[in-house]
Amino acid sequence: MSGDILQSATGCLVDDQGGSDDMEPNSAGPGQVYRETSFRDCYHKEPDQSLCFKDRLRKRLKTTCTCDSSERKDFLHGMFPFFKIMRKYKWKSMLPNDVVAGLTVGVMLLPQGVAFAMLAELPPMVGLYLSFFPVILYFFLGTSRHINIGSVAVVSLMVGSVVLKYEGDWNGSVAGTNNTDPNTVMNVTSTYVGSNSSGDIVTVTLPTQDTHMTSSVSEDEMNAKKIGIAATICIICGVFQVALGVLRLGLVTTYMSEPLIRGFTTGVAVHVFTSQVKTVLGLRIKRFPGVFQIVNTYFAIFENIEMTNFAELLISLICIAIIYLVKVQINVRFKKKLKFPIPIELIVVILATVISHFGKFRNLWSIRIVGHIPAGLPLPTPPSFHDASSYISDAITIAIVAFAQSISLVSLLAKRNHYETDANQELIAYGLSNIFGSFFSCYPVAASLSRSTVQEATGGKTQVASLASATLILIVILWIGPLFETLPNCVLSAIIIVALRGMFLQILELRPLWKTSKYDFFIWLVTFLSVVVLHVDYGLAIGILFSFYTVILRTQRAKTRELELVPAVGVFKDSSKYMKTQGSSGTRIVGYDAPLYYANAEMFIEHIYQLTGVDPEKYRKIIKKHGSIGAFNNVRTTPSVNGQCGVEIIVAPDETTMVEQAEPLKEERTRQDAYGELPIIHTIIIDFSAITFVDTVGVKALKTVYAEYDTVGIKVLMATVGDNVWSVLQETGFCDKHGDSIYLTIKDALSSTSVDWDSKEILPVNGTDQNEKNTEL
């Protein structure tokens, strides 16, 4: 079988003089090698050109739009993955596990939902709504079997920043200015629609332009306005995510690398922690929107530090200590012995609520409590969309961040449990869940790392576990919620602070990142510092831009490397990194590990000049004094190797002969003459195996290299050119002129090398004077 393949392969070999022969099998001589053009003429499949573009488009649309029973089934399973999951559901073995896991996560959801709602500057019940309505829809649409979606710290903080920013604008317009006339008539108004703390629909009419009012705004009206903004953000996020999913752009988050996401989330953790410090200390200071938020917050904290409420501080420290000890020292250390983790957050919430109620903490020590919590589900209310254009960019940023955090967790759990997920379907699932939730006072959802990990660890097998947790939350919403009205806010802050531990531990990744990749290290650090010093939105944008810059920088900093043969293996490796390599006298093999395009084309030329030691400009000046290339080489003193002047030609039609004929060349490959050390080189081979693409500027750079070295009598060859690069070379006409210098492998190119000391006069490059540098680029 192998003999037949070898025989058929020799049918399109070419000799080393450039002739192309349609030879009979087994007639290939020892000096014959593959050129790229000959190989493609023999083996490349030509594209089907029998149909015009219009006919091909019609055929494609017909194929796409055809829908038989199997395709309808695949579409149904793709759009509603729960059909496929539930069809294989083992009720006796899986259902108990899912119920236990769901109830365990539901116990975590109660305190976390209320705490994260506070972080989002929203009423506490919104966090519970977030753990119910979107979860129901994700059960039908999601492809992950283990994640738990709902409120998370990152998204809650970002939503809270937007709500706070526009709440401040609204308060300014309501409060008016000093010395206002109470009889001022307001002619321009705006209307907000939302749900108040009792679950009823509230319509608030507010002034927007050149108006003043002196009356205060009730808490219910303020909550309705906040919920209106959050719900609008939620539906914008949902529409954007669905659009990305329909357009099959689920991989858009690949532009957000893992170091970027981790640096971003760690920076957000600093923001979240800072936002809770004032609650832990019992300080009544405003929250600062915009840039330098953390700096301004700590300035305000230290300015008001003497007003610390020591009762709230003591309660916070006690709760932090208890939660940390149980979660880290007991739940983690005895994970294998515990059937499910101790729900310490819920225990702390219940105890704090009971003690606060009977101890009358609010009256005795002015401790802030959660306040009124309505019982019952909210009425479906469409988002207000008032002034939505002013924060649509914030909503899109939140949508991308939420999906990036979620899909990374989805992929991790899917790989760990050996099943497949669909990023595009996940986008649609999150989007529709957000759209649905926006009608019930929800803000955008994302997958929670802590709850998803617990759901998996406690035996959860499918999203039935999420239904169980949603059922528990529904019970709380309908009947139990009002029992937590006396819960101190500082207890919720303690829960949030301990939950940030995992994010802060990501700082430990910096040391291994520095060892493995300096670029990833700086992406992490720049993103983190930008988020902390400036703001969440600006930090994310700077992190993404810096990541793109590092990609360009990596290609610009790519170095050429000299390749030499490792005879024992028959491969070509970097001679500066590998031992026992052998080079060929008079030939330089150059490798380049980056795309060749406009950003690095000039550097590519300079690197080749440096690596080969042959600067055509310098050579032309010397050759001009001798009159010809031949005369220049005749005066150079070189030893005779294999009967040729300073050149050893290694001709190897196959790997075996090459290894046999390659002999160590330990002597210097440069000789001293009257003009300094100038290497004796007649051929330069460029290895294209690591060059993934070339643009038109890169092609011009190649033409420059060819033209420049041609003026000094040095041949340039290319080898191992990929299909994508070849197509560009063909379209730009490069192959028409230099196609015979492109070989299939490095061995073919090396076998074709021969000395041809031409005595021709120096030729101008592209019509310019022979002494002028080619400036085609």
Helices and strands as residue ranges (DSSP letters): H 2-9, G 10-12, E 14-15, E 32-33, H 36-43, H 53-65, H 69-79, H 82-87, H 91-119, H 124-130, H 133-141, E 149-150, H 153-175, E 189-195, E 201-207, H 219-246, G 250-255, H 258-281, H 293-303, G 305-307, H 310-324, I 325-332, H 344-359, H 361-365, G 388-391, H 392-417, H 423-438, E 446-447, H 449-457, H 464-475, I 476-480, G 481-484, H 489-499, H 501-504, G 505-509, H 510-516, H 518-533, H 536-556, E 560-566, E 571-574, E 587-592, H 601-612, H 616-626, H 629-634, E 640-641, E 644-645, H 655-661, E 670-673, E 676-679, E 683-687, H 696-710, E 715-719, H 723-731, H 734-738, G 739-741, E 742-743, H 746-751
